[in-house]
Amino acid sequence: MTPEEIRIRSLYIFLACSRGVEELRDRLQSLLPSSDASLQAVIDKSLKRELGLLFRYWTTRKIWQHLDAQEADAKSLNLALLRLFTEAFRLPRDGSGLRYAELSTVAEEVREMSHRMTAALGCEYPELLSELPRGLAAWRETVARYAVEGVEQPLDQLSEAIKEWGEPASGQAA
């Protein structure tokens, strides 16, 4: 893949996933009791970070599977996505998110995210924890589809989708 192709494909996957992170975050937040603005900010930041990490690893896994025979392309595409996700979701650069990469089932991912969210928020929110299995399972499949679309679809279709989402295909990534 050319650098321009990597840029367009990674931007498409990133923007599709970003929309998904926002949708799932909003759904999960709606299950939580109303709280003061400072707690809402912590909840928002924690959910976005954890969902960003998880969506990022789902895309990585699918891209490596799909481009198994094209290692250089898979590596370039994943590096571009890493930059986009890290910047947009302010993901930690300390390696703490690598735990998600070690997990292989939704149940393991739910346990890890439940633990992380409980630690970040200082207490358990049963409504949030009970929704995670259903929410993560559904989005895992959707994110895999976004990754495959981003790798397989013609560039003009990806560029058109990017434009529809409000990000010019010829501009810099978020």
C-alpha atoms as one frame of an Amber mdcrd trajectory, in Angstrom:
protein
   0.000   0.000   0.000   1.136   3.502  -0.746   1.404   6.064   2.080  -1.751
   7.772   0.754  -3.637   4.472   0.748  -2.499   3.766   4.322  -3.649   7.239
   5.351  -7.111   6.888   3.814  -7.650   3.321   5.008  -6.508   4.104   8.556
  -8.590   7.283   8.692 -11.701   5.396   7.563 -11.233   2.679  10.187 -10.433
   5.229  12.879 -13.428   7.463  12.127 -15.814   4.499  11.971 -14.484   3.235
  15.295 -14.585   6.703  16.858 -18.254   6.972  16.053 -18.730   3.571  17.674
 -16.789   4.565  20.791 -18.998   7.646  21.166 -22.195   5.644  20.678 -21.251
   2.915  23.154 -19.913   5.467  25.652 -23.208   7.371  25.493 -25.167   4.137
  25.982 -23.091   3.114  28.990 -23.209   6.599  30.519 -26.994   6.636  30.217
 -27.124   3.684  32.613 -25.301   5.542  35.366 -26.994   7.737  37.950 -26.732
  11.469  37.502 -23.745  12.904  39.278 -21.827  16.110  39.625 -19.867  17.510
  36.713 -16.457  16.412  38.025 -17.553  12.771  38.348 -19.197  12.926  34.917
 -15.884  14.118  33.461 -14.030  11.190  35.084 -16.628   8.715  33.822 -16.492
  10.179  30.312 -12.695  10.158  30.193 -12.426   6.634  31.607 -15.028   5.171
  29.261 -13.505   6.836  26.193 -10.014   5.674  27.120 -11.012   2.073  27.815
 -13.252   1.805  24.770 -10.569   3.445  22.634  -8.010   0.899  23.838 -10.346
  -2.007  23.225 -11.533  -0.843  19.797  -7.904  -0.242  18.846  -6.921  -3.800
  19.745  -9.893  -5.245  17.933  -8.883  -3.428  14.750  -5.258  -4.482  15.144
  -6.184  -8.129  15.564  -8.487  -8.111  12.538  -5.989  -6.281  10.318  -3.227
  -8.770  11.184  -5.589 -11.654  10.400  -6.774 -10.113   7.161  -3.365  -8.984
   5.882  -1.439 -11.997   7.153   0.410 -12.422   3.848   1.178  -8.688   3.568
   3.086  -8.042   6.773   4.507  -4.655   5.735   1.037  -3.326   4.864  -0.452
  -4.660   8.105   2.334  -3.055  10.110   2.013   0.318   8.351  -1.760   0.372
   8.677  -1.628  -0.573  12.352   1.007   2.052  13.123  -1.112   4.726  11.465
  -4.125   3.586  13.496  -2.090   3.548  16.703  -1.175   7.204  16.164  -4.772
   8.196  15.424  -6.230   6.363  18.427  -3.475   7.494  20.799  -3.896  11.160
  19.900  -7.689  11.258  19.732  -8.413   9.227  22.861  -5.286  10.292  24.762
  -4.378   6.657  25.252  -1.609   5.894  27.708   1.826   5.339  26.218   3.056
   3.358  29.194   2.022  -0.046  27.895  -0.822  -0.401  30.397  -3.282  -0.957
  27.559  -1.406  -3.995  26.297  -3.425  -6.180  28.638  -6.323  -6.073  26.160
  -4.057  -7.478  23.443  -3.464 -10.568  25.593  -7.178 -11.362  25.854  -8.989
 -13.451  23.296 -12.634 -13.681  24.359 -15.345 -11.149  25.039 -15.735 -12.568
  28.561 -12.068 -11.827  29.312 -12.381  -8.344  27.822 -15.501  -7.666  29.909
 -13.718  -8.778  33.100 -10.722  -6.574  32.322 -12.807  -3.532  31.449 -15.032
  -4.047  34.511 -11.963  -4.148  36.729 -10.455  -1.046  35.097 -13.683   0.958
  35.239 -14.287   0.032  38.884 -10.734   1.095  39.734 -11.044   4.355  37.777
 -14.412   5.292  39.263 -13.685   4.122  42.793 -16.750   1.894  43.045 -18.831
  -0.585  41.069 -21.807   0.511  39.036 -23.925  -2.650  38.565 -25.905  -1.133
  35.676 -22.690  -0.432  33.767 -21.141  -3.804  34.543 -24.267  -5.715  33.515
 -24.411  -3.934  30.132 -20.739  -4.500  29.238 -21.076  -8.121  28.014 -23.861
  -7.283  25.575 -22.371  -3.953  24.483 -18.845  -5.228  23.950 -19.920  -8.390
  22.121 -22.007  -6.420  19.623 -19.319  -3.799  19.027 -16.536  -6.359  18.675
 -18.242  -7.701  15.558 -18.957  -4.228  14.225 -15.358  -3.098  14.694 -14.115
  -6.224  12.912 -16.398  -5.322  10.004 -15.038  -1.750   9.940 -11.483  -3.094
   9.796 -12.286  -5.430   6.904 -14.110  -2.646   5.052 -11.130  -0.358   5.594
  -8.780  -2.929   4.094 -10.956  -4.199   1.236 -13.081  -1.331  -0.051 -11.870
   0.804  -2.941 -10.237   4.062  -1.876 -12.886   6.207  -3.546 -15.621   4.589
  -1.436 -13.601   5.061   1.745 -12.865   8.688   0.838 -16.550   9.316   0.236
 -17.467   7.888   3.641 -14.769  10.025   5.283 -16.187  13.133   3.586 -19.711
  12.240   4.742 -18.414  12.009   8.314 -17.008  15.518   8.015 -13.275  14.801
   7.714 -11.741  15.791   4.373  -9.899  12.852   2.822  -7.017  15.079   1.765
  -6.629  16.699   5.198  -4.671  15.615   8.220  -6.121  13.113  10.652  -7.710
  14.190  13.905
